[in-house]
Amino acid sequence: MTHSADNKQRIYLFDTTLRDGQQTPGVDFSVEDKINVANMLDAFGIDYIEGGYPGANPTDTDFFAKKRTQKAKFVAFGMTKRAGVSASNDPGLAALIASNSDAVCFVAKAWDYHVRVALGCTNEENIDNITQSVEATLNAGKEAYIDCEHFFDGYKANPEYAISCAKAAYEAGARWIVLCDTNGGTQPSEIYSIVKAVTAAGIDGDKLGIHAHNDTEQAVANSLAAVDAGVRQIQGTLNGLGERCGNANLVTLIATLALKDKWSERFETAITQDKLSELTHLSRSFDELLNRAPASQSPYVGASAFATKAGIHASALLKEPATYEHVEPDKIGNTRRVMVSDQGGKSNFLNVLARRGIHVSKDDSRLDTLISIVKEREASGYSYEGADASFELLARRTLGEVPTFFTVDSYRIGVERRHNATGQMITVSEGVVKVTVDGIQHMSVSEGHGPVNALDLAMRKDLGKYQAEIQDLELVDYKVRILNGGTEAITRVLIESTDVTGKRWWTVGVSDNIIDASFVALMDSINFKLMKNRGTAGVAAAE
């Protein structure tokens, strides 16, 4: 077993968000989305990041065109070689090995029923496929992992065969043999006893992982039961994304392993205390990237996870938080919603500012002003969890650290629907923007593919002495969320930007007018770029 200096055993975290998460209804990652999520996970400290199935679709193939992680192992996912074809002649296996990954995770059947029905080969051929796929990967200089699909159902039906599949991977030299509850119906006590049977059969727990689906809402419990039984790797997804009812929620597992004595006294992960305090931010930022409203009642990180309404609970909570809180919200970067004073709020703000290189005294009146502005804006629909650049701009402006680079005097949008020269019906948008820089007004006009694009082009057409500085500014994503119903709905716009350095930042705008919300986010993006060019932007441009 792997032990640390204080005799704790190491639990390895394996994220499958970019593969399993993509099977979630309504989730469709672009290559840019995958790059962003991989960067978030890598910076947070996840050990393994599974990026998808290179060769299976254009998005995953492009994503694996180069290595996407700095510290985490970058893992390609795919099938073991096909029966009747040698490892050297299987194009699917060749694509996996040739990808820019550190390792390959193969999905292998561990239930003889599936071998017969899905693969149409013999039990012995399936085991040979596992062995040869692992050996070919190791010979190519990569680590090999095997996901034993339907392992627990397979064990119940034919324990000898299920274990023989796992042992084939183990004896071939696989670094990890992952036991999968693919249908999600196995109960925690069953998980525990079956994992115990696997280790008793001679497979070291240091080589075993757990992959639990959430169909009975016990994926987290099943993962922890497997750890208790001996496994040392946990697979899961951010916020529990995944097909059907989702996968084990890594966010919940990370917090539980770190904050519950039953596990924290025996085990450790790569997540430091500092990173643990960013867990809420990670969870909510990921939802914002997907244009989803974060679930308010999510354990640990939900907006309501430490919220108590007025009454006897609130009264007790105010006297002693431990009466109704199982952990301190600060430890995972969340906040208590019922407080005697705003000191808890101040502490959280100070931590968030410090991460961006902004240092201010807790007694500074400008901090109170900033907290008040943020609360007022969030009440009107703003969300800064996924818009670090807008938050940093607001903070620095409130603290008097951002110069006024330019002022927008006015803008105007015209939309014309007409027939073009070939008789096709087209819609043309024209944007006009008047900007003042150092007392000189500049007016620009541009046509674009839609009103936001037209405004963007016009805004960046002539920014006076700053024009050269924004030539490499590029808007890479634009997301809109309607916050309430009706044609008068409040709209939140999130814009993702980048430049020649490859750094990315996110800005937000809110208005009952979608064009105005977009323009606010666009102005923040340009202002942040100018601030970044002067070396005064903090973490938002570096993560």
HELIX and SHEET records of a PDB file:
HELIX    1   1 GLY A   21  GLN A   23  5                                   3    
HELIX    2   2 VAL A   31  PHE A   44  1                                  14    
HELIX    3   3 PRO A   58  PHE A   63  1                                   6    
HELIX    4   4 ALA A   87  ASN A   89  5                                   3    
HELIX    5   5 PRO A   91  ALA A   98  1                                   8    
HELIX    6   6 ASP A  112  HIS A  114  1                                   3    
HELIX    7   7 VAL A  115  LEU A  119  3                                   5    
HELIX    8   8 ASN A  123  ASN A  139  1                                  17    
HELIX    9   9 PHE A  151  ALA A  157  1                                   7    
HELIX   10  10 PRO A  159  ALA A  172  1                                  14    
HELIX   11  11 PRO A  188  ALA A  200  1                                  13    
HELIX   12  12 GLY A  205  LYS A  207  5                                   3    
HELIX   13  13 ALA A  219  ALA A  229  1                                  11    
HELIX   14  14 LEU A  238  GLY A  240  5                                   3    
HELIX   15  15 LEU A  250  LEU A  259  1                                  10    
HELIX   16  16 ASP A  261  SER A  264  1                                   4    
HELIX   17  17 GLN A  273  LEU A  276  1                                   4    
HELIX   18  18 LEU A  279  LEU A  289  1                                  11    
HELIX   19  19 ILE A  312  LYS A  319  1                                   8    
HELIX   20  20 PRO A  321  THR A  323  5                                   3    
HELIX   21  21 PRO A  329  ILE A  332  5                                   4    
HELIX   22  22 GLN A  343  ARG A  355  1                                  13    
HELIX   23  23 SER A  365  ALA A  379  1                                  15    
HELIX   24  24 ASP A  388  THR A  398  1                                  11    
HELIX   25  25 PRO A  451  MET A  459  1                                   9    
HELIX   26  26 GLY A  464  ILE A  470  5                                   7    
HELIX   27  27 ILE A  514  ASN A  533  1                                  20    
HELIX   28  28 VAL A  539  ALA A  541  5                                   3    
SHEET    1   A 2 GLN A   9  ARG A  10  0                                        
SHEET    2   A 2 PHE A 267  GLU A 268  1                                        
SHEET    1   B 9 TYR A  12  ASP A  15  0                                        
SHEET    2   B 9 TYR A  48  GLY A  52  1                                        
SHEET    3   B 9 LYS A  73  MET A  79  1                                        
SHEET    4   B 9 ALA A 103  LYS A 109  1                                        
SHEET    5   B 9 GLU A 143  GLU A 149  1                                        
SHEET    6   B 9 TRP A 176  ASP A 181  1                                        
SHEET    7   B 9 LEU A 208  ALA A 212  1                                        
SHEET    8   B 9 GLN A 233  GLY A 236  1                                        
SHEET    9   B 9 TYR A  12  ASP A  15  1                                        
SHEET    1   C 3 THR A 407  HIS A 419  0                                        
SHEET    2   C 3 MET A 425  VAL A 437 -1                                        
SHEET    3   C 3 ILE A 440  GLY A 448 -1                                        
SHEET    1   D 3 GLU A 474  ILE A 482  0                                        
SHEET    2   D 3 THR A 491  THR A 498 -1                                        
SHEET    3   D 3 ARG A 504  SER A 511 -1                                        
END                                                                             
